Amino acid sequence: MKENVTLEEMRAIQLDILDKVDELCRQNEIRYSLGGGTLLGAIRHKGYIPWDDDVDIMMPRPDYEKFLNLFLDGFGHMKIQHYKNSKYCLKPFAKVYDDRTVLKERFQECGVYIDVFPIDGLPEETSLIPFIEEYQYQLSRLHRSTSTFKFNHNLWVGLKEVCKRVIDPPRRVVVENFEKFITQFPFESSVYAGAITGRYAEKEHMEADVFKTYIDVPFEGRTYKSIANYDAYLKKHYGDYMKLPPKEQQISNHDYRVWWKKRGR
């Protein structure tokens, strides 16, 4: 019988992973910051948002690539998963996970993880609309390539779905093409940047200087890195971010199953 991982255990595992990532980044001068709801939690709650159950961090693309190479062989039960090293990962960002656990989502499987998003250079505001349109098209191809085929009793609908599968390139090629598209503007020389592979799309677009200075912030009694101008980032993502959302919105957005593969180290 599978032994489920509790929320308390999941958070403890995530913090252990984050400790290792923080240690590695500090030792190797890799820039990183808490991101998304994790950064919001750090600033508003000095820890997890009470109803949250995940951890996001972000790194400028050059640091992200350096980090992938350093974590290539993992550290004990902590492993890294990205599309270049795993057939189970078909997303354009990485996950550092605990190999003692199994976590199954709709399109992906690994263990309890933290997400690692690259921060890429982005175009000027005058070119943002066509960029976002192409981004959405590329993203739709990515989602289609990772969706599960379902038989349809309508012959015409079924034939169209089969044709899409035949015409579309392999899933890995779709991810590679998506990554080529989002890395066309080098981070260091771009005026604008953002962790575009996250869920917020154009909200990620902001001045690149936001992602070039870092400070320490408290999180669950520990200290991790944050972009110094977190105020600009959080305002663009959440508006009045220090105000709690309505009760009905205080829920987790994740849908997965997670259990222990083996306990201990």
C-alpha positions in Angstrom: 0.0 0.0 0.0 1.3 3.4 -1.0 2.1 5.8 1.9 1.0 9.3 1.0 3.3 12.3 1.7 1.6 14.7 4.0 1.6 18.5 3.4 3.9 18.9 6.4 6.3 16.4 4.9 6.1 17.9 1.5 7.0 21.3 2.8 9.9 19.9 4.8 11.2 18.2 1.7 10.9 21.3 -0.4 12.8 23.3 2.2 15.6 20.7 2.3 15.8 21.0 -1.5 15.8 24.8 -1.3 18.6 24.7 1.3 20.7 22.7 -1.0 20.0 24.9 -4.0 20.8 28.0 -2.0 24.0 26.5 -0.8 25.1 25.6 -4.3 24.2 29.0 -5.7 26.0 30.9 -3.0 29.1 28.7 -3.4 29.2 29.1 -7.2 28.0 32.8 -7.5 24.8 31.8 -9.2 22.0 34.4 -9.1 18.6 33.2 -8.1 15.5 34.5 -6.4 12.4 33.1 -4.9 9.6 33.7 -7.5 5.9 33.8 -7.9 3.8 32.8 -4.9 6.9 31.8 -3.0 8.3 35.3 -3.2 4.9 36.7 -2.3 4.8 34.3 0.7 8.3 35.4 1.8 7.3 39.1 1.7 3.8 38.9 3.1 4.0 35.9 5.4 7.8 35.4 5.9 7.1 31.8 4.7 4.6 29.8 2.7 1.3 31.4 1.8 -0.9 29.4 4.2 -2.8 27.5 1.5 0.2 27.0 -0.8 2.0 23.8 -1.4 4.9 24.5 -3.8 8.1 26.4 -4.2 9.2 28.5 -7.2 12.6 30.0 -7.9 13.9 31.9 -10.9 17.4 32.5 -12.4 18.8 34.6 -15.2 19.3 32.3 -18.2 23.2 32.3 -17.9 22.9 31.3 -14.2 20.2 28.8 -15.0 22.4 27.0 -17.6 25.3 26.9 -15.1 23.0 25.6 -12.4 21.7 22.7 -14.7 25.3 21.7 -15.3 26.3 21.8 -11.6 23.2 19.7 -10.6 23.6 17.3 -13.5 24.5 14.2 -11.4 22.3 15.3 -8.4 23.2 15.3 -4.8 22.2 12.1 -3.0 18.4 11.7 -3.2 18.1 15.2 -4.7 17.9 15.1 -8.5 17.2 17.5 -11.3 14.7 17.0 -14.1 14.5 18.9 -17.4 13.6 18.1 -21.0 17.3 17.4 -21.9 17.7 14.6 -19.3 14.2 13.1 -18.9 11.5 11.8 -21.2 9.0 12.6 -18.5 9.8 16.4 -18.6 8.3 18.2 -21.5 8.3 21.7 -20.0 10.8 24.5 -20.8 12.0 24.8 -17.1 13.6 22.5 -14.6 12.5 20.7 -11.4 14.8 19.7 -8.5 13.1 16.8 -6.8 13.4 14.2 -4.0 14.0 10.8 -5.5 12.6 9.1 -2.4 9.1 10.2 -3.4 6.8 9.9 -6.4 4.7 12.8 -7.6 2.3 12.3 -10.5 0.7 15.3 -12.3 -1.3 15.3 -15.4 1.6 15.5 -17.9 4.6 14.8 -15.7 6.1 12.5 -13.1 9.1 13.0 -10.7 9.1 13.4 -7.0 8.3 16.2 -4.5 10.0 19.2 -6.2 10.7 22.9 -6.5 10.4 24.6 -9.9 13.4 26.4 -11.4 12.4 29.0 -14.0 14.9 30.7 -16.3 14.7 34.5 -16.7 15.1 35.5 -20.3 15.6 38.7 -22.1 12.4 40.0 -23.7 11.7 42.5 -26.5 10.9 46.2 -26.2 7.3 47.1 -25.4 6.6 48.1 -29.0 7.4 44.6 -30.1 5.7 42.8 -27.2 2.3 42.1 -28.8 3.6 40.1 -31.8 6.1 38.4 -29.4 3.2 37.3 -27.0 1.1 36.2 -30.0 3.9 33.9 -31.2 4.6 32.9 -27.6 1.0 31.8 -27.2 1.1 29.9 -30.5 4.3 28.1 -29.5 2.8 27.4 -26.1 -0.3 25.9 -27.7 1.9 23.5 -29.7 3.7 22.6 -26.5 0.5 21.8 -24.7 -0.9 19.9 -27.6 2.3 17.8 -27.8 2.0 16.9 -24.1 -1.7 16.1 -24.1 -3.0 12.6 -24.0 -4.8 11.3 -27.1 -8.3 10.2 -26.5 -10.3 8.1 -28.9 -13.3 10.0 -30.3 -16.3 8.2 -31.8 -16.8 11.0 -34.2 -14.8 9.8 -37.2 -14.0 13.3 -38.6 -12.8 14.6 -35.2 -10.8 11.4 -34.7 -9.1 11.7 -38.1 -8.2 15.3 -37.5 -6.6 14.4 -34.2 -4.6 11.6 -35.7 -3.4 13.9 -38.5 -2.2 16.5 -36.0 -0.2 13.8 -34.2 1.4 12.7 -37.5 2.2 16.2 -38.8 3.4 17.6 -35.5 7.1 17.1 -34.7 8.2 14.9 -31.7 7.5 16.4 -28.3 11.1 17.0 -27.5 11.6 18.9 -30.8 8.6 21.1 -29.8 10.2 21.9 -26.5 13.5 22.7 -28.1 11.9 25.0 -30.6 10.0 26.7 -27.8 13.3 27.3 -25.9 14.9 28.7 -29.0 12.1 31.1 -29.4 12.2 32.4 -25.8 16.1 32.7 -25.7 16.4 34.9 -28.8 17.0 38.0 -26.6 20.2 37.5 -24.5 19.5 38.3 -20.8 22.6 40.4 -20.1 22.1 42.8 -23.1 18.3 43.1 -23.0 16.5 46.2 -21.6 13.5 44.0 -20.6 13.4 40.5 -19.1 11.1 38.0 -17.3 10.6 34.4 -16.3 8.3 34.0 -19.4 8.0 30.2 -18.9 5.9 30.8 -15.8 2.2 31.1 -15.7 1.9 34.9 -16.0 2.9 35.5 -19.6 3.0 39.2 -20.4 3.0 40.1 -16.6 6.5 38.7 -16.6 7.6 41.5 -18.9 9.5 44.2 -16.9 12.8 46.1 -16.9 15.8 43.7 -16.8 17.3 45.7 -14.0 14.7 44.2 -11.7 16.5 40.9 -12.0 20.0 42.1 -11.6 20.3 43.0 -7.8 19.6 40.5 -5.0 19.0 40.6 -1.3 18.4 38.1 1.5 14.8 37.6 2.8 13.4 35.4 5.6 11.3 32.3 4.7 10.1 29.7 7.2 12.9 30.7 9.7 15.6 30.4 7.0 17.2 32.9 4.7 17.0 32.8 0.9 17.7 35.1 -2.0 15.2 37.6 -3.6 15.4 40.2 -6.2 15.9 43.5 -4.4 13.1 45.2 -6.3 10.5 42.7 -5.3 8.0 45.4 -5.0 7.9 46.1 -8.7 7.7 42.4 -9.5 4.9 41.6 -7.0 2.8 44.7 -7.9 2.8 43.7 -11.5 1.9 40.1 -10.7 -0.6 40.6 -7.9 -1.5 44.3 -7.6 -2.0 45.1 -3.9 0.0 42.1 -2.9 -0.1 42.7 0.9 -3.9 42.3 0.8 -5.2 38.8 1.3 -7.5 37.4 -1.5 -11.1 36.5 -0.7 -11.6 33.3 1.2 -12.9 31.4 -1.8 -9.6 32.0 -3.6 -7.4 30.8 -0.7 -6.9 27.3 -2.2 -4.1 25.4 -3.9 -4.1 25.3 -7.7 -2.3 22.0 -7.9 -3.7 18.6 -8.8 -1.4 15.7 -8.1 -0.8 12.5 -6.3 2.3 12.0 -4.1 3.6 9.1 -2.1 6.8 7.8 -0.6 9.0 5.5 -2.7 11.3 5.0 0.3 12.0 6.8 3.5 15.4 7.7 4.9 18.5 9.1 3.3 
